[in-house]
Amino acid sequence: MVKHVILWQLKDEISDEEKKLIKKEIKEGLEGLVGVVPGLKELVVRTEGLESSNADVMLDSLLENEQALAGYAVHKKHVEVANSKVRPYTKTRVCMDYEV
C-alpha cells in the first residue's frame, strides 16, 4: 500500500469567504474520486486546521501500490478536479508518498 499526502496553501489574494467555498469544492471533488479511480482505496481532505497550521488544505490518501499512484496522477477525473478546483487557487504544494 502507498500513502499519498499533499499540503496546499491557497493564494493570498483569495478572501476568507472565497476560501471557504474553494476548500469545500476541493474536498468534494477529490473525495469523490474514491470508487472512480482504480486502486484508490481511501482519500480524505482536511480543510479545518488548527491556528498553528501553515497549510490550508491537506489530502491524505491510500492507494494499492505505486502503479495505482501513477494511474491516479493521470486519471481523467483526477486531472479534471485538479485543473478546475485545485491548481487555479493554490500557491504552494508539498507532497510525500511512502509505503505502508
Secondary structure as UniProt FT lines:
FT   STRAND          2..10
FT   TURN            12..13
FT   HELIX           16..31
FT   TURN            32..36
FT   TURN            38..39
FT   STRAND          40..46
FT   TURN            51..52
FT   STRAND          57..63
FT   HELIX           66..74
FT   HELIX           76..81
FT   HELIX           82..86
FT   HELIX           87..89
FT   STRAND          90..99
//
